[in-house]
C-alpha cells in the first residue's frame, strides 16, 4: 500500500538530513512543509519542520492521536509508544 498525501496523525520516515532513518508523526502541514514530532527529541509543542520531499510516508495512521494533537493535549509519551510499535512491526 502506497500513501500519496500526508495526513496529520500519519507516520513518516526521514530520508534526508542528519536525522535520516528516524520515524516521526506528522503533527501539522503548511504547504510543502511538514511539522514532525518523535515525542523525545522533537515534542508535539516544538515539532521539526521538514520538506515533504525529504520524508517517505508510511501506511500507518492513528486517528485518535491526530485528534488529541489537534486538541492541544500533551501526547509525547503516546507518540513515543506509537513510533516504537511501528518500528518493531517493521523489523518483524
C-alpha positions, 0 to 999 in steps of 0.5 A: 500500500502506497500513501500519496498525501500526508495526513496529520496523525500519519507516520513518516520516515526521514530520508534526508538530513542528519536525522535520516532513518528516524520515524516521526508523526506528522503533527501539522502541514503548511504547504510543502512543509511538514511539522514532525514530532518523535515525542523525545527529541522533537515534542508535539509543542516544538515539532521539526519542520521538514520538506515533504520531499525529504520524508517517505510516508508510511501506511500507518495512521492513528486517528485518535492521536491526530485528534488529541494533537489537534486538541492541544493535549500533551501526547509525547509519551503516546507518540513515543509508544506509537513510533516504537510499535511501528518500528518493531512491526517493521523489523518483524 
